[in-house]
């Protein structure tokens, strides 16, 4: 169905405008998000203000919108249908891993008893006491991300969801399909490590 609207300032005729189409009505059953690292700051823990180096603050509307769309797709397609591509999956914060995996799985964390970012921190992040000297030269105690706990468990989770491709992997692939010449200069100029979250 289409709606007819009169155009202000136009002396005759009407324009035809389609009804608003919702995300659900589009019939999306698979979503590939390139540069997925742009949507990695979906949510943050309550502890963020108390622990340094947890990363950026809560995400903006784009990150939240992406998360909502991914959750809808996963819920309506039996936990499948979202694929993330990025060359920089984890840059500043362990929370980026929590958020990226939350985009592609409904239960990656809840199946392990992790219901929110604070529970993720409690299970996997080592928090250390430290001292920071402020601008006035006064030492101030603080807590910082000091490393990971249960690192092997976390690596095992990542291996289920993440596939890493290096420049050499991509050269081999493009060689196998006879397309290396088209991409050789780019690979030499920009070394690649591609993380495919599946």
C-alpha positions, 0 to 999 in steps of 0.5 A, spaced: 500 500 500 502 507 498 499 513 501 498 519 497 501 526 500 500 533 497 506 537 496 506 544 499 508 549 494 506 544 488 501 547 484 498 540 482 499 533 483 501 528 489 507 524 491 506 517 493 510 515 499 510 508 501 508 506 508 513 506 514 517 499 513 519 496 520 525 492 521 521 486 523 517 487 516 523 486 512 524 479 513 531 479 515 534 472 516 542 473 516 545 480 518 553 481 517 556 487 520 562 489 518 567 494 522 563 490 528 568 494 533 564 500 532 558 497 536 562 494 541 561 499 547 553 496 548 553 496 555 558 497 561 558 495 568 556 499 574 563 498 577 566 502 571 567 508 575 570 505 580 575 501 576 580 504 571 581 501 564 575 498 563 574 501 557 569 506 554 563 508 557 556 505 555 555 505 547 551 510 543 544 509 540 548 506 534 551 500 538 544 499 542 540 499 535 545 494 533 544 490 539 537 490 539 537 488 532 541 482 533 537 480 539 531 480 535 534 476 529 537 471 534 531 470 538 527 469 531 532 464 528 534 459 533 540 463 536 543 464 529 543 469 523 549 474 526 556 474 523 561 480 525 567 482 521 572 486 524 580 487 524 580 490 531 575 486 536 579 487 542 583 494 543 582 497 550 577 493 554 575 486 556 568 489 556 569 489 548 569 481 548 563 481 553 559 486 548 561 483 542 559 476 544 553 478 546 551 481 539 552 474 536 549 469 542 543 469 546 546 465 551 554 465 551 554 468 558 547 466 561 549 459 560 555 460 564 551 464 570 553 471 567 547 475 567 550 482 566 557 486 565 559 486 573 558 478 573 563 478 567 568 482 571 567 478 577 569 472 573 574 473 568 577 480 570 583 481 575 582 487 579 588 490 582 589 496 587 594 501 585 596 508 586 595 514 581 599 521 583 594 526 581 595 533 578 597 536 585 602 531 586 598 527 591 598 520 591 590 517 590 589 509 591 585 506 585 583 500 582 585 498 575 584 492 571 590 488 572 589 482 567 584 476 566 582 470 571 580 464 568 584 465 562 583 458 559 576 458 560 575 465 556 579 463 551 575 456 550 569 461 549 572 465 544 574 459 540 567 457 539 565 464 536 571 467 533 575 465 527 582 469 526 584 470 519 591 472 517 594 476 511 597 469 509 590 465 510 587 471 505 592 470 500 591 463 500 584 463 499 584 468 493 590 464 490 585 458 490 579 462 487 584 465 482 583 472 484 589 474 488 592 479 483 586 484 484 588 484 492 595 483 492 597 490 493 592 491 498 595 485 502 602 488 501 600 495 503 595 493 509 597 487 513 590 484 515 588 480 521 580 479 520 576 476 526 570 473 524 565 472 529 560 466 527 
